[in-house]
Amino acid sequence: MNALRRFWVLTLSLSCLQAWGQTEQGVGPSIAWDVSADPRNAAIGGLDAAPLSGDGWTVAVNPTALDSTVERQLYTSYLDYFAGIRGGAVTLPLRHRGRLSTHTGIRFMNYGRFDETTASGDLVGRFSGGDYAIQGGASWSLDSLWTVGVTGFTGLRNLEKFNAAVLGMDVGVVRRSPDGLRALGLLVSNLGFQTDFSGIMPDGRLPHNVQIGWTQSFPDAPFTFHLRFQRLETWELAPEGTYDDAVDPLTGELIPNGTWIWGDQFFRHMCAGVTLNLGPQLRGHVGYNHQRQKTMAAAGRTGLSGMSLGIQGTFKTLRFSLARSVYHLAGGSTHLGLVLQLPKTPANRASVAP
């Protein structure tokens, strides 16, 4: 009971901080800050807010995934999004000193090249745009069950000659059960602000995301369940007019909207996934994001929107991860992750706890 009480105190405290951060918000979201480039997180429906164990790829978006079990290697992620948009992340865990672990890395999203034209439509050149950030952070093991972490990042949002600076942080806390089969976590992503340099880009606070996650495994079972509730700083995630009644264009008759509004709003906050143990060095992932499916529906058709699949394993000495997320009937995104081995030195060996 004391552990749960401590968790909910932290939840309420960070939620209040989040509510403060949402005031006077005028900055649009960035894929670089909001979408995980790494395949594992993408495949389970979104960010892992309650990592059951250390994971080098997840460290880029959740500092509580860093502990002494994460090797000092380069964890790289690449995202092939849509229409020439490319992104990625690189994370390097640093030394582990007692209960403290640190990391550094980069996140980026390139939006491709665009035609620059005059008012009459004449082509005069091309320009590019993107969001880029460097980051660093630390996690602390308070005891054998509790871990807290903070990652700070600073970067640049660029479109042609227009630039804005970004400064923010991700804050997380996770509580793992003594038997290692359950984890309950809280993650506040993108707590920060943007400052315009050019006079045309918006100033204001970043669109943050308060998330609570639950991970559950079972003794001798080949699967693990992941459950995450996102955007808890606001209840209404559906666009304006979603639940309005319709009018028949031929008869003018009012057609009531039969959607269960409370249920639809609730499930828009929920993401779920399953990790499958397919062998000693192979894992499979399946995920579902209800908000994504509802948002990306086309003329009432959803298809497989919101679903994601992934696989993670080791081939000889190469550790890899691959995922496919379906966003729309028109297609989806591809995620690739690789672990690049660093040269083994006495300092590297000493940085990993036995």
RODO-2510 file (C-alpha; in nm, 4 decimals, decimal comma):
residues 354
     n   res          X          Y          Z
     1     m     0,0000     0,0000     0,0000
     2     n     0,2859     0,2399     0,0752
     3     a     0,4335     0,1756    -0,2686
     4     l     0,1032     0,2492    -0,4418
     5     r     0,0542     0,5612    -0,2330
     6     r     0,3984     0,6897    -0,3350
     7     f     0,3203     0,6189    -0,6992
     8     w    -0,0085     0,8105    -0,6995
     9     v     0,1485     1,1060    -0,5191
    10     l     0,4053     1,1236    -0,7981
    11     t     0,1280     1,0856    -1,0565
    12     l    -0,0722     1,3773    -0,9172
    13     s     0,2356     1,5954    -0,8804
    14     l     0,3461     1,5451    -1,2391
    15     s    -0,0097     1,5839    -1,3663
    16     c    -0,0280     1,9259    -1,1986
    17     l     0,3030     2,0154    -1,3599
    18     q     0,1656     1,8966    -1,6915
    19     a    -0,1500     2,1060    -1,6544
    20     w     0,0666     2,4125    -1,5907
    21     g     0,2736     2,3313    -1,8973
    22     q    -0,0341     2,3172    -2,1217
    23     t    -0,1404     2,6764    -2,0520
    24     e    -0,1057     2,9210    -2,3411
    25     q     0,0176     2,6425    -2,5648
    26     g     0,0593     2,7551    -2,9257
    27     v     0,3190     2,5180    -3,0670
    28     g     0,2245     2,2330    -3,2956
    29     p     0,3492     1,8787    -3,2310
    30     s     0,6675     1,7404    -3,3820
    31     i     0,7062     1,3834    -3,5013
    32     a     1,0616     1,3929    -3,3669
    33     w     0,9360     1,4462    -3,0110
    34     d     0,6090     1,2493    -3,0259
    35     v     0,6717     0,9405    -3,2420
    36     s     0,9130     0,6713    -3,1350
    37     a     1,1531     0,5817    -3,4137
    38     d     1,2543     0,2530    -3,2545
    39     p     1,0700    -0,0611    -3,3701
    40     r     0,9939    -0,2157    -3,0309
    41     n     0,7988     0,0818    -2,8988
    42     a     0,6255     0,1334    -3,2321
    43     a     0,5232    -0,2330    -3,2477
    44     i     0,3501    -0,2357    -2,9075
    45     g     0,1310     0,0607    -3,0020
    46     g     0,3413     0,3514    -2,8757
    47     l     0,5919     0,4476    -2,6089
    48     d     0,6645     0,1961    -2,3336
    49     a     0,5706     0,3891    -2,0189
    50     a     0,6402     0,0924    -1,7871
    51     p     0,9518    -0,0954    -1,9044
    52     l     0,9750    -0,4282    -1,7257
    53     s     1,3536    -0,4315    -1,7683
    54     g     1,6299    -0,2216    -1,9171
    55     d     1,6136    -0,1581    -2,2917
    56     g     1,8641     0,0497    -2,4881
    57     w     1,6248     0,1472    -2,7667
    58     t     1,3553     0,2674    -2,5259
    59     v     1,6035     0,4930    -2,3439
    60     a     1,5669     0,7484    -2,6286
    61     v     1,2053     0,8172    -2,5217
    62     n     1,1881     0,6933    -2,1605
    63     p     1,4834     0,7428    -1,9243
    64     t     1,3558     0,4835    -1,6752
    65     a     1,4463     0,2116    -1,9285
    66     l     1,8135     0,2745    -1,8515
    67     d     1,9820     0,0666    -1,5832
    68     s     2,2994    -0,1323    -1,5244
    69     t     2,1792    -0,4153    -1,7504
    70     v     2,1915    -0,1948    -2,0626
    71     e     2,5246    -0,2408    -2,2364
    72     r     2,7356     0,0529    -2,3473
    73     q     2,6660     0,0163    -2,7203
    74     l     2,5140     0,2409    -2,9862
    75     y     2,1380     0,1826    -3,0118
    76     t     2,0271     0,3168    -3,3502
    77     s     1,6727     0,3572    -3,4831
    78     y     1,5506     0,4586    -3,8284
    79     l     1,1966     0,5552    -3,9285
    80     d     1,0627     0,5643    -4,2859
    81     y     0,7443     0,7613    -4,2255
    82     f     0,5419     0,9048    -4,5170
    83     a     0,6037     1,1056    -4,8360
    84     g     0,9801     1,1269    -4,8010
    85     i     0,9780     1,1960    -4,4256
    86     r     1,2672     1,0199    -4,2524
    87     g     1,3606     1,0140    -3,8868
    88     g     1,5641     0,8354    -3,6287
    89     a     1,7436     0,8277    -3,2961
    90     v     2,0842     0,7260    -3,1652
    91     t     2,1352     0,6487    -2,7965
    92     l     2,4621     0,5842    -2,6152
    93     p     2,4421     0,4619    -2,2536
    94     l     2,7348     0,5929    -2,0526
    95     r     2,8917     0,4737    -1,7291
    96     h     2,6908     0,3118    -1,4500
    97     r     2,8031     0,4397    -1,1112
    98     g     2,6267     0,2784    -0,8206
    99     r     2,2566     0,3526    -0,8514
   100     l     2,3127     0,6202    -1,1193
   101     s     2,3121     0,5525    -1,4948
   102     t     2,3569     0,8169    -1,7649
   103     h     2,3053     0,8399    -2,1395
   104     t     2,3347     1,0764    -2,4342
   105     g     2,2065     1,0747    -2,7906
   106     i     2,0211     1,2496    -3,0706
   107     r     1,6695     1,2529    -3,2167
   108     f     1,5782     1,3916    -3,5572
   109     m     1,3102     1,4098    -3,8246
   110     n     1,3749     1,5306    -4,1805
   111     y     1,0667     1,6358    -4,3758
   112     g     1,2334     1,6187    -4,7167
   113     r     1,2728     1,8840    -4,9856
   114     f     1,0078     2,1206    -5,1158
   115     d     0,9713     2,3382    -5,4254
   116     e     1,0062     2,7121    -5,3722
   117     t     0,7913     2,9128    -5,6153
   118     t     0,6937     3,2707    -5,6794
   119     a     0,3368     3,4005    -5,6435
   120     s     0,2818     3,3175    -6,0118
   121     g     0,3985     2,9598    -5,9646
   122     d     0,7458     2,9864    -6,1171
   123     l     1,0001     2,7487    -5,9641
   124     v     1,2914     2,9405    -5,8124
   125     g     1,4560     2,6755    -5,5972
   126     r     1,4146     2,4074    -5,3368
   127     f     1,4337     2,4068    -4,9582
   128     s     1,4238     2,1521    -4,6758
   129     g     1,2913     2,1290    -4,3228
   130     g     1,3332     1,9200    -4,0134
   131     d     1,3458     1,8924    -3,6357
   132     y     1,6743     1,8027    -3,4678
   133     a     1,7702     1,7603    -3,1018
   134     i     2,0568     1,6406    -2,8857
   135     q     1,9740     1,4943    -2,5483
   136     g     2,1211     1,3552    -2,2327
   137     g     1,9826     1,2194    -1,9120
   138     a     2,0104     0,9965    -1,6117
   139     s     1,8171     0,7359    -1,4182
   140     w     1,8397     0,6575    -1,0470
   141     s     1,7533     0,3260    -0,8859
   142     l     1,6019     0,4411    -0,5579
   143     d     1,5937     0,0809    -0,4391
   144     s     1,5425    -0,2613    -0,5953
   145     l     1,1881    -0,1671    -0,7054
   146     w     1,1739     0,2058    -0,7848
   147     t     1,3527     0,3878    -1,0690
   148     v     1,3200     0,7540    -1,1673
   149     g     1,4699     0,9187    -1,4726
   150     v     1,5043     1,2522    -1,6497
   151     t     1,6148     1,3258    -2,0046
   152     g     1,6783     1,6829    -2,1164
   153     f     1,6895     1,7802    -2,4823
   154     t     1,7584     2,0910    -2,6858
   155     g     1,7307     2,1363    -3,0564
   156     l     1,6310     2,3263    -3,3647
   157     r     1,3146     2,3308    -3,5741
   158     n     1,3948     2,4441    -3,9264
   159     l     1,1959     2,5234    -4,2407
   160     e     1,3906     2,6940    -4,5192
   161     k     1,5458     3,0039    -4,3536
   162     f     1,3086     3,0028    -4,0545
   163     n     1,4318     2,8565    -3,7259
   164     a     1,3091     2,8031    -3,3724
   165     a     1,4888     2,6648    -3,0677
   166     v     1,3413     2,3919    -2,8490
   167     l     1,4279     2,3120    -2,4877
   168     g     1,2519     2,0366    -2,2963
   169     m     1,2681     1,7211    -2,0911
   170     d     1,1066     1,3814    -2,0380
   171     v     1,0398     1,2718    -1,6789
   172     g     0,9526     0,9185    -1,5747
   173     v     0,9110     0,6898    -1,2762
   174     v     0,8586     0,3139    -1,2741
   175     r     0,7879     0,0653    -0,9978
   176     r     0,8690    -0,2996    -1,0692
   177     s     0,7392    -0,5880    -0,8611
   178     p     0,9819    -0,7930    -0,6486
   179     d     0,9280    -1,0997    -0,8699
   180     g     1,0073    -0,9007    -1,1866
   181     l     0,6757    -0,9864    -1,3520
   182     r     0,4956    -0,6499    -1,3268
   183     a     0,5758    -0,2841    -1,3760
   184     l     0,3726     0,0319    -1,3235
   185     g     0,5073     0,3513    -1,4754
   186     l     0,4389     0,7202    -1,5233
   187     l     0,5943     0,9158    -1,8107
   188     v     0,5599     1,2868    -1,8917
   189     s     0,7034     1,3527    -2,2383
   190     n     0,8028     1,6841    -2,3998
   191     l     0,7769     1,9115    -2,0984
   192     g     0,9312     2,2294    -2,2406
   193     f     0,8954     2,5252    -2,4736
   194     q     0,9843     2,6632    -2,8155
   195     t     1,1382     3,0052    -2,8923
   196     d     1,1184     3,1602    -3,2388
   197     f     1,4302     3,3101    -3,3994
   198     s     1,2804     3,4314    -3,7272
   199     g     0,9576     3,6085    -3,6353
   200     i     0,7311     3,3684    -3,8219
   201     m     0,7364     3,0419    -3,6250
   202     p     0,5241     3,0085    -3,3096
   203     d     0,6452     3,0603    -2,9532
   204     g     0,5053     2,8694    -2,6607
   205     r     0,4983     2,5498    -2,4647
   206     l     0,5381     2,2142    -2,6324
   207     p     0,2321     1,9854    -2,6522
   208     h     0,3143     1,7491    -2,3667
   209     n     0,1899     1,3990    -2,3027
   210     v     0,1106     1,2472    -1,9607
   211     q     0,1097     0,8677    -1,9787
   212     i     0,0589     0,5799    -1,7371
   213     g     0,1675     0,2293    -1,8320
   214     w     0,1202    -0,1210    -1,6974
   215     t     0,3281    -0,4227    -1,8017
   216     q     0,2352    -0,7741    -1,6926
   217     s     0,4219    -1,0991    -1,7466
   218     f     0,3606    -1,4453    -1,6019
   219     p     0,5811    -1,7275    -1,4722
   220     d     0,6836    -1,9635    -1,7541
   221     a     0,4441    -1,7884    -1,9966
   222     p     0,5711    -1,6980    -2,3476
   223     f     0,3988    -1,3592    -2,3570
   224     t     0,3921    -1,0191    -2,1838
   225     f     0,1052    -0,7688    -2,1935
   226     h     0,1553    -0,3925    -2,2298
   227     l    -0,1144    -0,1354    -2,1506
   228     r    -0,0701     0,2408    -2,1789
   229     f    -0,3016     0,5374    -2,1234
   230     q    -0,1880     0,8483    -2,3111
   231     r    -0,2812     1,2188    -2,3205
   232     l    -0,4122     1,2118    -1,9648
   233     e    -0,3774     1,5887    -1,9367
   234     t    -0,7014     1,6214    -2,1342
   235     w    -1,0158     1,4118    -2,1606
   236     e    -1,1395     1,5096    -2,5071
   237     l    -0,9206     1,3659    -2,7812
   238     a    -1,1867     1,3438    -3,0535
   239     p    -1,1936     1,6318    -3,3062
   240     e    -1,4725     1,8868    -3,2748
   241     g    -1,7925     1,7656    -3,4374
   242     t    -1,7136     1,3950    -3,4041
   243     y    -2,0284     1,3248    -3,2042
   244     d    -2,2638     1,5656    -3,3841
   245     d    -2,5821     1,4336    -3,5387
   246     a    -2,5907     1,4136    -3,9202
   247     v    -2,8516     1,5332    -4,1677
   248     d    -2,9716     1,3163    -4,4576
   249     p    -2,8886     1,5215    -4,7739
   250     l    -3,1966     1,3899    -4,9602
   251     t    -3,4701     1,4025    -4,6999
   252     g    -3,3263     1,6538    -4,4552
   253     e    -3,4015     1,4082    -4,1762
   254     l    -3,1824     1,4242    -3,8666
   255     i    -2,9705     1,1122    -3,8203
   256     p    -2,8737     1,0676    -3,4524
   257     n    -2,5126     0,9892    -3,3739
   258     g    -2,5223     0,6569    -3,1905
   259     t    -2,1638     0,6656    -3,0657
   260     w    -2,1123     0,5857    -2,6979
   261     i    -1,9284     0,9106    -2,6310
   262     w    -1,7763     0,8254    -2,2907
   263     g    -1,6519     0,4885    -2,4139
   264     d    -1,5064     0,6304    -2,7343
   265     q    -1,3236     0,9046    -2,5434
   266     f    -1,1911     0,6534    -2,2907
   267     f    -1,0544     0,4108    -2,5492
   268     r    -0,8892     0,6926    -2,7442
   269     h    -0,6535     0,7222    -2,4462
   270     m    -0,5665     0,3525    -2,4490
   271     c    -0,2945     0,1625    -2,6350
   272     a    -0,2266    -0,2085    -2,5888
   273     g     0,0357    -0,4560    -2,7004
   274     v     0,1721    -0,8059    -2,6534
   275     t     0,5312    -0,9292    -2,6617
   276     l     0,5721    -1,2943    -2,7633
   277     n     0,8714    -1,5090    -2,6717
   278     l     0,9468    -1,6910    -2,9989
   279     g     1,2804    -1,8390    -2,8946
   280     p     1,5998    -1,7782    -2,6959
   281     q     1,6992    -1,4810    -2,9154
   282     l     1,3706    -1,3872    -3,0838
   283     r     1,0720    -1,1742    -2,9763
   284     g     0,7559    -1,0803    -3,1593
   285     h     0,5369    -0,7756    -3,0924
   286     v     0,1749    -0,6879    -3,1702
   287     g     0,0127    -0,3553    -3,0814
   288     y    -0,3028    -0,1498    -3,1206
   289     n    -0,3571     0,2278    -3,0891
   290     h    -0,7269     0,3195    -3,0795
   291     q    -0,6751     0,6951    -3,1152
   292     r    -0,4700     0,6400    -3,4299
   293     q    -0,7375     0,4178    -3,5822
   294     k    -1,0179     0,6657    -3,5152
   295     t    -0,8195     0,9681    -3,6261
   296     m    -0,6975     0,8135    -3,9514
   297     a    -1,0265     0,6562    -4,0635
   298     a    -1,1235     0,7430    -4,4221
   299     a    -1,4964     0,7781    -4,4970
   300     g    -1,5710     0,5535    -4,2006
   301     r    -1,3280     0,2853    -4,3195
   302     t    -1,0464     0,1933    -4,0822
   303     g    -0,8965    -0,1240    -4,2260
   304     l    -0,5938    -0,2184    -4,0167
   305     s    -0,5244     0,1389    -3,9065
   306     g    -0,3912     0,1463    -3,5526
   307     m    -0,2341    -0,1994    -3,5736
   308     s     0,1403    -0,2640    -3,5580
   309     l     0,3680    -0,5669    -3,5822
   310     g     0,7338    -0,6162    -3,4993
   311     i     1,0130    -0,8624    -3,4471
   312     q     1,3328    -0,8362    -3,2436
   313     g     1,6234    -1,0757    -3,2228
   314     t     1,9893    -1,1567    -3,2669
   315     f     2,1557    -1,2949    -3,5796
   316     k     2,5060    -1,4123    -3,4943
   317     t     2,6451    -1,0963    -3,3293
   318     l     2,3931    -0,8529    -3,4834
   319     r     2,1031    -0,7361    -3,2654
   320     f     1,8155    -0,6029    -3,4728
   321     s     1,4554    -0,4905    -3,4450
   322     l     1,2002    -0,4356    -3,7203
   323     a     0,8397    -0,3090    -3,7126
   324     r     0,5557    -0,1967    -3,9347
   325     s     0,2862     0,0420    -3,8100
   326     v    -0,0344     0,0967    -4,0089
   327     y    -0,1535     0,4575    -3,9926
   328     h    -0,3981     0,4740    -4,2827
   329     l    -0,5539     0,2763    -4,5663
   330     a    -0,2884     0,4358    -4,7883
   331     g    -0,0008     0,2700    -4,6019
   332     g     0,2132     0,2701    -4,2922
   333     s     0,5570     0,3381    -4,1514
   334     t     0,8620     0,1134    -4,1333
   335     h     1,0952     0,1106    -3,8313
   336     l     1,4423    -0,0440    -3,8186
   337     g     1,6731    -0,0695    -3,5191
   338     l     2,0303    -0,1966    -3,4937
   339     v     2,2786    -0,2220    -3,2087
   340     l     2,6314    -0,1246    -3,3111
   341     q     2,9029    -0,2832    -3,1026
   342     l     3,1633    -0,0484    -2,9572
   343     p     3,5244    -0,1619    -2,9172
   344     k     3,5739    -0,3502    -2,5930
   345     t     3,8005    -0,1521    -2,3629
   346     p     3,8671    -0,1780    -1,9898
   347     a     3,6551     0,1369    -1,9401
   348     n     3,3654    -0,0150    -2,1345
   349     r     3,3794    -0,3379    -1,9403
   350     a     3,3906    -0,1535    -1,6099
   351     s     3,0842     0,0534    -1,7033
   352     v     2,8561    -0,2499    -1,7099
   353     a     2,7620    -0,3922    -1,3716
   354     p     2,7912    -0,7703    -1,3407
***
